[in-house]
């Protein structure tokens, strides 16, 4: 029963992490869609900063997702149906 509670907590954390990642990705898309001033260091810095925020948010989401999958045990070999593909 506690495993189910832990899984629900992880699912809620994963949902939040995915939402954060989605928001960071949208912010990066907005910055990339703006007309770029090729000589502007501040524009370049903002892009790098937002790219880092997006990657960090994605890595957090992925870590939680991977943690959830470690809690899922595959079915036993005898429960697996025979494949018709050789």
C-alpha angles and dihedrals in degrees: 000000000000089000089060090050091050090048091052091050090049091048091052090049091048091050090052092046091051090049090051091048091049091052093049091048090051091051090051091049090053091051092048092050093054117096105265123229101215093205097048114109091186091058090048091048091050090052092050092046093050093045089054091049091051094048092047092051091048092049090052090051092047093049092053092045091051090049090054092051091054087061092056113086118202118239118267118272094250090056091057114101118235114259119237089206115090 
